[in-house]
Amino acid sequence: MPINRDDPRALHLQVADELRLRIHEGEFGVGKIPSLDKLSKEYGVTEVTAHNAVKLLQQEGIVASAPGRGTFVKAQDSSDGAVSSGEGKALREEIRALAERVARIEDQLKALG
């Protein structure tokens, strides 16, 4: 699922948002997330961008890295405000729709100016 290049957000933020939703939807469980190489290919970004996205999730306490072993989803307290699978999917669609609206508005503004 390549990143939307028309989305005004930085690429690493888009990747981090997608990973965060996939984690909250339980796609990885409390387990290993894909390597930076796989993430970069999956999202159509550089490994540096994928690394910056994962680093952001580390700073948020969502994942932890083990040198030489990979990056793993940390166990989340169910009372931490995490969204359910259905809510995550709905949020993902809303984020995509809003990103498309923002891109269209920016295009309109460019055309005016």
Buried (B, 14 or more C-beta within 10 A) or exposed (E): EEBBEEBEBEBBBBBBBBBBBBBBBEBBEEEBBBBBEEBBBBBEBEBEBBBBBBBBBBEEEBBEBEEEEBBBBBEBEEEEEBBEEEEBBEBBEEBBEEBEEBBEEEEEEEEEE
